[in-house]
Amino acid sequence: MRLSHFQDGELLLRPVEPSDASLLQSWESDPAIATSNTLVEPMARYQAQQWVDLGHSHLASNGFVLFIASVRRGDELVPIGYIELYNYDFYHRRVAVGVMLLPAYRGKGYARRMLDLMVAHAKDLRLNILYAEVVANNLLGKSFFDATPFIPVATLPHWYWDQGDYQDLIIYQLCLV
């Protein structure tokens, strides 16, 4: 693994740490931030701690890894979001990717740079496919992946209940080999 995969200028991706549980809990419980997740109630501290415990291990051991994205401001690293790999399939060499960026940092290219760093990491792991699951009413997520090399390959109708109606799920895919 090349450490350069985890830094792009002032942007740094680092593995999640136990001390990040309260940060993740606040992000995932904030309706303004967590519009694209599938939680139906706020995340408890215990749930956030379990998520962190899973996310700081290796992808091959539990199918999930989580990186905190930060930007350097002087001597300080300011957390701006996270990127995760989940649903890892060892045999078929594919994994899902999810991106969350705080609203103040959106529209500045950070999400794309985070994704590019993770694509480089996935290639280093010799993965075959990265895919993203985007709920159809997540217009921000759709426009983001539409502007990347990922292509929409499937739509699962009426997949999620959200805002009083069932929403389709769009699968975006990037072949790495």
C-alpha positions in Angstrom: 0.0 0.0 0.0 1.3 3.4 -1.0 0.8 6.1 1.6 0.5 8.7 -1.2 -2.9 7.2 -1.9 -4.1 8.9 1.2 -3.0 12.5 0.7 -3.7 15.1 -2.0 -2.3 18.5 -1.2 -4.0 19.7 2.0 -6.5 16.8 1.9 -5.7 13.8 4.0 -7.5 10.5 4.5 -6.7 8.7 7.6 -8.1 5.5 9.1 -10.9 6.0 11.6 -9.8 6.0 15.3 -11.7 5.1 18.5 -11.7 8.8 19.4 -13.8 9.5 16.2 -17.0 7.9 17.6 -18.5 11.1 18.9 -17.7 12.9 15.7 -19.4 10.2 13.6 -22.4 10.1 15.9 -22.9 13.8 15.5 -22.5 13.7 11.7 -24.8 10.7 11.3 -27.5 12.1 13.6 -27.6 15.5 11.9 -30.5 15.6 9.4 -28.8 18.3 7.4 -25.8 16.1 6.8 -27.2 12.6 6.8 -29.8 13.0 4.1 -28.3 10.2 2.1 -28.0 7.5 4.7 -30.6 4.9 5.5 -30.8 5.4 9.2 -34.4 5.8 10.5 -33.4 7.3 13.8 -30.4 9.1 15.3 -27.3 7.1 15.8 -26.5 6.2 19.4 -23.0 6.6 20.8 -22.8 2.8 21.2 -23.6 2.3 17.5 -21.0 4.9 16.5 -18.4 3.1 18.7 -19.3 -0.2 17.0 -19.0 1.4 13.6 -15.6 2.8 14.5 -14.5 -0.6 15.9 -15.4 -2.2 12.5 -14.0 0.6 10.4 -10.5 0.7 11.7 -9.7 -2.9 10.9 -8.7 -4.3 7.5 -11.1 -4.5 4.6 -10.4 -8.3 4.2 -11.3 -9.1 7.8 -14.8 -7.6 8.0 -15.7 -6.2 4.5 -15.6 -2.6 5.8 -13.1 0.2 6.2 -13.6 3.8 7.0 -11.4 6.9 6.5 -11.8 10.3 8.0 -11.1 13.1 5.5 -9.4 16.2 6.9 -7.9 19.4 5.4 -4.8 21.0 6.8 -5.4 24.5 8.2 -2.0 25.7 9.5 -0.9 23.1 12.1 -4.4 21.7 12.5 -6.2 18.9 10.7 -9.9 19.8 10.3 -12.3 16.9 9.7 -14.5 17.5 6.7 -16.2 14.1 6.1 -15.5 10.5 5.5 -15.2 7.9 2.8 -16.0 4.2 3.4 -15.5 0.9 1.6 -18.2 -1.6 2.5 -19.8 -4.9 1.2 -16.4 -6.2 0.2 -16.7 -9.4 -1.8 -13.3 -11.2 -1.7 -14.1 -13.7 -4.4 -15.4 -11.3 -7.0 -13.0 -8.5 -5.9 -15.6 -5.8 -5.6 -16.6 -3.3 -2.9 -19.1 -0.4 -2.5 -17.9 3.1 -1.8 -19.7 5.8 0.2 -18.8 9.5 0.6 -20.0 12.0 3.1 -18.8 15.6 3.0 -19.9 18.4 5.4 -22.0 21.0 3.7 -19.4 23.8 4.2 -16.9 21.9 2.1 -19.2 20.8 -0.8 -18.7 22.2 -4.2 -14.9 22.7 -3.7 -13.7 19.5 -5.3 -13.0 17.7 -2.0 -15.4 14.8 -2.6 -14.0 14.1 -6.0 -10.4 14.1 -4.6 -11.5 11.8 -1.8 -13.0 9.4 -4.3 -9.9 9.6 -6.6 -7.7 8.7 -3.6 -9.9 5.7 -2.8 -9.9 4.6 -6.5 -6.1 4.6 -6.4 -6.2 2.6 -3.1 -8.7 0.1 -4.7 -6.4 -0.4 -7.7 -3.5 -0.9 -5.3 -5.6 -3.7 -3.6 -6.2 -5.2 -7.1 -10.0 -4.8 -6.8 -12.1 -5.4 -9.9 -15.1 -3.1 -9.3 -16.0 -0.2 -7.2 -19.7 0.6 -7.0 -21.9 3.2 -5.3 -25.5 2.9 -4.1 -27.4 6.2 -4.5 -31.0 6.7 -3.5 -32.8 8.4 -6.5 -34.0 11.4 -4.5 -30.4 12.1 -3.4 -29.8 14.7 -6.1 -26.4 15.7 -4.7 -25.2 12.1 -4.8 -26.5 11.6 -8.3 -24.9 14.7 -9.7 -21.7 13.8 -8.0 -21.4 10.3 -9.4 -22.7 11.5 -12.8 -19.6 13.7 -13.0 -17.2 10.9 -12.3 -16.1 7.9 -14.4 -18.7 5.8 -12.6 -21.6 4.8 -14.8 -25.2 4.0 -13.7 -25.6 0.2 -14.4 -28.9 -0.7 -12.6 -31.9 0.8 -10.9 -33.6 -1.1 -8.1 -37.2 0.2 -8.0 -38.9 1.1 -4.8 -35.9 0.1 -2.7 -36.0 2.6 0.2 -38.8 4.2 2.0 -38.0 7.9 2.4 -40.0 11.1 2.8 -43.4 9.3 2.6 -42.7 7.3 -0.5 -40.5 4.5 -1.8 -37.4 5.6 -3.6 -35.4 3.8 -6.3 -31.8 2.9 -5.7 -29.3 3.6 -8.5 -26.1 1.5 -8.7 -23.1 3.3 -10.2 -20.1 1.2 -11.1 -16.5 1.7 -12.0 -14.5 -1.2 -13.5 -10.9 -1.0 -12.4 -9.3 -3.7 -14.6 
